[in-house]
Amino acid sequence: MSTRRDFILQSAAFTGLAAAGIPAGAQTMDLAKILCGFPPGGTSDAMSRRIADKLRGNYATNVVVENKPGAGGQIAVTTLKESPADGTVLLLTPSSMLSLYPFVYKSLPYKPQEDVQPVSLACYFDHALGVGPGVPESVKTVKDFIAWAKANPEKANYGSPGAGSMPHLVGAMLSREVGVELKHVPYRGSAPGIQDLLGGQISAMSSPVGDYLPHVKGGKLRVLAVSGPQRSSFLPDVPTYGQQGYGISVREWYGVFLPGKAAPAVVQRAAAALQPALAQQDVVSSGAALGMEVQSSTPQKLGDLLRADVNDWGKYTKQIGFTPES
């Protein structure tokens, strides 16, 4: 049964199509696909499939997810670059592949600000510093953890989902700021790192907020700080790094992109379909379960966000002395 909310969302999509000069009812494609740079079953895959479900029927008759894992998400971006620019191929990707990777890899098979065309923001999420049973119960804050790390240099370490990942560099920023060497332990994704944190094999973990949610409720892990400019709605009792006196303010995001050569009308058509899709309550709820704040944007705002992040990460990597060789 249609509701007034459904009518408003559909009307917004049709208005966007009309503004792009595209007849709404006549432009549904037979097939479209969303590229995902990670394997089935993970956060990126789950969000891709939820968005595909919502685009199916109005953006294209059928919308499927095509997983292109490998090289930390680079293969999916490269695939998009080489795809038709007619709107049949989109990419959902974390921001790191476009904003951070230019500074942590010697070379990339794509140009982040030329080979992709911004369509819409999909969600934001924070990273967090968590500790497990390898750290005493008395450690409740970042200051406590740093003091403990100074007193126990052989245990002063933290894991991350991978070398050169945003959580890795957040940890490196903290290490540099406090003047204490925190040994980085890279993993192939968050899951094995969280398991080692639970088992006490590592002392701390820098990872997306959503990774901790199932374990914080049961008291198995403690989150000491979140990386965003304000507290996470998913962990409202946990202060930010900034609130604890540290100069770290970082949020990662997912965005939807088309090939760089996509025409403005093609971009606007995709944006007009995505904006109401991302406003659906079940999409918002699905994101929340993963520690993500679902939010759409205009193509221009996503482009502005990407440019700002590229500028910020260029400065951050210089400040911490990170190079592709480090």
N, C-alpha and C positions, 0 to 999 in steps of 0.2 A: 504493500500500500504506500503510495507516495505521500510524503509529508511536505509541509511548507518549507522545511529546511532543505529537503531534496530539490524542491522547485527552485529555491534561491541558488543552490550550488550549480544546478544545471543551467540556469539562466546566466550565471556568471561565466560559465564555460562558453556558452553560445555568444555572449557579448564579446568575449576575448577573441573568438574566431572571426566575428564580424569586423572587429577592429583591425584584424590582420588582413582583411580583404578576402577571407576564405568562407564560402558557404558552409555552415555547420553541418547540415544534413548530408551533403554530397561528398564529404572529404574523408570518410572512414576508409582506412586502408584494410586490405585483407589480412596482412600479417606485419607485426612490428616486434622487435626484440629489445630487451634490456640487457646490456652486457654487465657482468659482475666479475670483478677481478679476483674472486676468492672462491673456494670450493663450496659445494652444497652443504647446508647445515649450519653455517656460521651466521653472524650478525648481518653482514653485507648481503648474503643470499636471502635471508629472511625478509629484509627490508625490500629487496628487489622484487621478490615474489608478491609481497603485499601490494606494492605499487602496480605491478603488472596486472593483478586481479582488478584493481580499480580502473585501469585504463582500458581493459578489455570490454569491447562493445561500443565505446564512444570514440576513443582515439583510433582503434583498429579492431577489426572483427575478432582477431586473436592476437594476444600479446604474450610472448614467452620470455623466459629468462635463459640466457646462454652464459654459462660459467666459463670464464677464461682465466683460471688461476695461474699464478707464476710471477716471479720477479717482483714480488711485493705489490702486485696490482698493475705493473707496467704493461703487461701483455694486453690487458683489457683496454687500456688507453690507446695503445698502438693499434689494436683492432678497430677501435672507433675511428681513429685517424684515417684508416684505409677503407672505411665503409662508405656506402652511398650517402649523400648529404640530403636525401629526400624525406627525412623524418622517420624512416623505417627502422633505424638503428639508434638507440640511445645508450647512455652509460650512466650508471649510478656508481659513484666513487667517493671514498674519503678524500678530504682535502690534501692529505700528505703527498699523494701522487703528483699533485700539481703545484703546491705551494712550498713543500719542504724538499722533495726529491732533487730539485735543481741544485741544492746546496750539499747533498749528502752522497750523490753519485757523480763520478767523473763525467759521464755522458748519459743522455737519455735518448731513446729511439723516437721521441716526440718533443715538440716545443709546447710547453704547457699553456702559453697564452696565445698560441696561434693555431694549433691543431685541434682544439676543442672550442665549442661555442656554448657559453653558459645558457641554461634554460631556467632552472629553478633550484633554489636551496631545498633540501629534503629534511634535514634535521641537524641539531647541534648536540654535542656531548662533551663532557669534561673528562679529564684524566685525574687519577687519584693516587695518592701514596698510601699503601696499606702494609700492615705488618701482621705476622702470624705467631705461632707458638715458639719460634726461634728467638723472639724478643720478649723481655720481661713484661708482665702485666702492668707494671708501673709506667711504662712508656705510653703516654696518652696524646702527646703533641709532637710536632716536628722538632721543636727545641729539645724535647726529651730524647727523641730518636738520635739527633745529632750528638747530644752529650753521651748517650750510650755508645754510639759509633766511635767517638773519640776514645772512650775507655776500652773498647773492644775492637781494635782495628782489623783483627783477623776475621771478624764477622760483619764488618762494615760493607755490606753489598746490597744491591737491589736488582731485581729482574725486570725485563721489559719484553713486549711482544716481538722485538727484533732490533738488531743494530741499525741505527739511523732512523728508527721510528720516532714519532713525536713523543711518546712516553719516555723513551730512552733519553731524548734531549731535555725533557723536563727534569729528569733526574740529574743530568749533567749540569743543568743550570743551577740546581740546588747545591750540588757538590762544589761548584765554583764559587757560589755566593758565600757559603759558610766556611770555605777553606778546608774542608775535610774530604779526603779521598773516599768516595763511595764506589766500590768496584762494580762495574756493570756486568750483569750476567744475561746475555741475549738468549731468547727462546724463539722457536718457530711458531709464533702465535701466543695468545694470552693463556689458553687452556693449560698447557704443560707448566707454565710459570706459576699459575695459581695453584696447581696441584703441588708443586714443590714448596710454595709458600705455606700451604696447609700442612705439609709434612715437616716443615722446619728446615728443609734443605737450603733455603735462602732466607734472609732476614726480612727483606721488604720487597715490594713489587710496585712499579709504576705502570699503570694500566687503565683502560677506560673504566669509568664509574660502574657501568653495568656488570662488569666482571665480578664485582664484590657483592652485589646486592643479595644473591642467595646465601652467602656465607656470613654476612654481617648480622642478619636477622637471627641466625643461630649462635652468634657469639664466637664463631670460629676464627674470624679475622677482624681486625680493627683498622678503620680508615682514619688517617691522621690529618689529611688535607686534600682539598680538591683544587684543580688548577684554574678554574674559571674566574671571572671578575666578581661574581657573587656566588653565594652558596648554592649547591645543587638542590633542586626540589626533591630529588630522590634520596638525598642524605642531608636533610636540613640541619642536623645537629653537628655536622662536620664543618669547621671553619675553612676558608680558603687559605692558600699560601699567603696572599696579601694581608689577610686579617691577622696572620701570625707574624707579620713583619718581614716577609720575604718578597722580593721583586719578581714574582712569577705570576703571569696572567695569560693563560692560553686556553682556547677552546678549539676543538676540532669539529668539523662538520662534514656532512655528505651533501653532494650536489648532483644534479642531473644535467648531462651535457649531450650535445649533438656534435657531429663532425664540424671542424672549423669552417668549412666552406658552405655550411647550411645558410640558405637565404633567410632574411628577416621574417618573411611570412611563415616559413617552416618553423622557425624558432617560436614565434608567437602562437602558432597552432599548438605546439607541444606544451608551452607554458599554460595556455588556456585550459588544457586538459589536466595538467598536473596540479594546478592550484586547488581546484575543488576536490581532487582525489586525495590530496594530502590533508585536507580539512575534515575528512570523514572520521568519525569518532573511533571506529575500530582500528584505523591506521594510527591515530594518536595513541591509543591504548597499547597497540603492539609495540610502538616505539618506546613508550614508557616502561614496558616490561624489560626492555633492553638497556634502560638508562639513557634513552634518547628523547630530546625535546623536538617533536616533529613541527616543522615550520616551513612554509613555502616562501617564495620571493619572486620578484620580477627578474627577467634575464639581466637587466642592467645592474640590479642590486647584487646579484650573485657575481657578476663580473667585477664590480667594485670591491666586493669582499675578497675575491681571489687576488686581485692586485694588491690590496692592503696586506694580506697574509704573506704574499711573496716578499714584499718589502720588509715585513717584520722578521720573517725567518732568515732573510739575508743578514739582518743585523744580529739576531740571536746567535746564529752559528759562528759569526765572527767573534762575538763576545765570549763564547765558551771555548773558542779555538778549535771547533770541530771542522775537520776537512774530510774529503772522501777517503783519505789514507788513514785517518785516525780510528 
